[in-house]
């Protein structure tokens, strides 16, 4: 599986959804996985809101996606 998709983000659901939108606007498809919501729906809670969301991209888009995420996080530091 690690050859099929690459995890590029682990963090909050809200931020992951925003990052997903940035990636899609730059024509990078991604998979959003909310592990916390999935576990709550199953009747138990695993993890925390701060690290419950994951974003994955295809290997061919990994570097471009990481650059976009870095630009976003660098802009927060200014």
Contact map, one row per residue, 1 for C-alpha under 8 A:
111110000000000000000000000000000000000000000000000000000000000000000000000000
111111000000000000000000000000000000000000000000000000000000000000000000000000
111111000000000000000000000000000000000000000000000000000010000000000000000000
111111000000000000000000000000000000000000000000000000000110000000000000000000
111111100000000000000000000000000000000000000000000000011110000000000000000000
011111110000000000000000000000000000000000000000000000011110010000000000000000
000011111100000000000000000000000000000000000000000001111000000000000000000000
000001111100000000000000000000000000000000000000000001111000010011000000000000
000000111110000100000000000000000000000000000000000011110000000000000000000000
000000111111000100000000000000000000000000000000001111100000000000000000000000
000000001111101100000000000000000000000000000000111111000000000000000000000000
000000000111111100000000000000000000000000000000111110000000000000000000000000
000000000011111110000000000000000100000000000000111110000000000000000000000000
000000000001111111000000000000000000000000000000000000000000000000000000000000
000000000011111111100000000000000000000000000000000000000000000000000000000000
000000001111111111110000000000010000000000000000000011100000000000000000000000
000000000000111111111000000000010000000000000000000000000000000000000000000000
000000000000011111111100000000000000000000000000000000000000000000000000000000
000000000000001111111110000000000000000000000000000000000000000000001000000000
000000000000000111111111000001010000000000000000000000100000000000000000000000
000000000000000011111111100000000000000000000000000000000000000000000000000000
000000000000000001111111110000000000000000000000000000000000000000010000000000
000000000000000000111111111111000000000000000000000000000000000010010000000000
000000000000000000011111111111000000000000000000000000000000000000000000000000
000000000000000000001111111100000000000000000000000000000000000000000000000000
000000000000000000000111111100000000000000000000000000000000000000000000000000
000000000000000000000011111110000000000000000000000000000000000000000000000000
000000000000000000000011111111000000000000000000000000001000100010000000000000
000000000000000000000011001111100000000000000000000000001100000000000000000000
000000000000000000010011000111110000000000000000000000111100000000000000000000
000000000000000000000000000011111000000000000000000000111000000000000000000000
000000000000000110010000000001111100000000000000000011110000000000000000000000
000000000000000000000000000000111110000000000000000011100000000000000000000000
000000000000100000000000000000011111110000000000000111000000000000000000000000
000000000000000000000000000000001111111000000110000111000000000000000000000000
000000000000000000000000000000000111111100001111100110000000000000000000000000
000000000000000000000000000000000111111110001000000100000000000000000000000000
000000000000000000000000000000000111111111000000000000000000000000000000000000
000000000000000000000000000000000011111111111100000000000000000000000000000000
000000000000000000000000000000000001111111111100000000000000000000000000000000
000000000000000000000000000000000000111111110000000000000000000000000000000000
000000000000000000000000000000000000011111110000000000000000000000000000000000
000000000000000000000000000000000000001111111000000000000000000000000000000000
000000000000000000000000000000000000001111111100000000000000000000000000000000
000000000000000000000000000000000001101100111110000000000000000000000000000000
000000000000000000000000000000000011001100011111000000000000000000000000000000
000000000000000000000000000000000011000000001111101100000000000000000000000000
000000000000000000000000000000000001000000000111111100000000000000000000000000
000000000011100000000000000000000001000000000011111110000000000000000000000000
000000000011100000000000000000000000000000000001111110000000000000000000000000
000000000111100000000000000000000000000000000011111111000000000000000000000000
000000000111100000000000000000000111100000000011111111000000000000000000000000
000000001111100100000000000000011111000000000000111111100000000000000000000000
000000111110000100000000000000011110000000000000001111110000000000000000000000
000000111100000100010000000001111000000000000000000011111000000000000000000000
000011111000000000000000000001110000000000000000000001111100000000000000000000
000011110000000000000000000111100000000000000000000000111110110010000000000000
000111000000000000000000000011000000000000000000000000011111110000000000000000
001111000000000000000000000000000000000000000000000000001111110000000000000000
000000000000000000000000000000000000000000000000000000000111111000000000000000
000000000000000000000000000100000000000000000000000000001111111110000000000000
000001010000000000000000000000000000000000000000000000001111111111000000000000
000000000000000000000000000000000000000000000000000000000001111111100000000000
000000000000000000000000000000000000000000000000000000000000111111110000000000
000000010000000000000010000100000000000000000000000000001000111111111000000000
000000010000000000000000000000000000000000000000000000000000011111111100000000
000000000000000000000000000000000000000000000000000000000000001111111110000000
000000000000000000000110000000000000000000000000000000000000000111111111000000
000000000000000000100000000000000000000000000000000000000000000011111111100000
000000000000000000000000000000000000000000000000000000000000000001111111110000
000000000000000000000000000000000000000000000000000000000000000000111111111000
000000000000000000000000000000000000000000000000000000000000000000011111111100
000000000000000000000000000000000000000000000000000000000000000000001111111110
000000000000000000000000000000000000000000000000000000000000000000000111111111
000000000000000000000000000000000000000000000000000000000000000000000011111111
000000000000000000000000000000000000000000000000000000000000000000000001111111
000000000000000000000000000000000000000000000000000000000000000000000000111111
000000000000000000000000000000000000000000000000000000000000000000000000011111
